[in-house]
Amino acid sequence: LDADKGGYIGYWEELVPRMRQGGVIAVDNVLFHGGVTDPRATGSTAAIKEFNDHASADARMDSVLLAVSDGLTLARKK
């Protein structure tokens, strides 16, 4: 998943229900130049921050955020 940052949650919600058990999603740019640690984040940075919270709270998936380049989340459907 590497698209419009404001749409990440919507894309996630379209993909996850269609996945079979054990399927994997890779999500790019989840650190967004380190901006996701800024509590005053706005725009695309705030959207990525919200997505990270959404993905990590999704009980349908096991996920890990890797600090590789600009951040990569790997998520596997339970």
C-alpha positions, 0 to 999 in steps of 0.5 A: 500500500503506497498511495494517497496518505489520507486514504490509507485507512479507507484502503485498509478497510477495503483490503482486509475483509477481502484477504484470506487468513495468512495474507499480508499487506505491506504499507509504505511511508508509515514514519513519514520522515519522523513526523508521526512523533509530532503531537502537532502533526497536520495534513498527510503526517496526521493521516499517517499517524491516525492510520498507524493507530488504526492498523495497530488496534485492528484485532483482525491483523497481526502487524509490525512497524519496521524502521526501514527507510521511511517506515514499513508496516507488515500486517498478516491476517489472523 
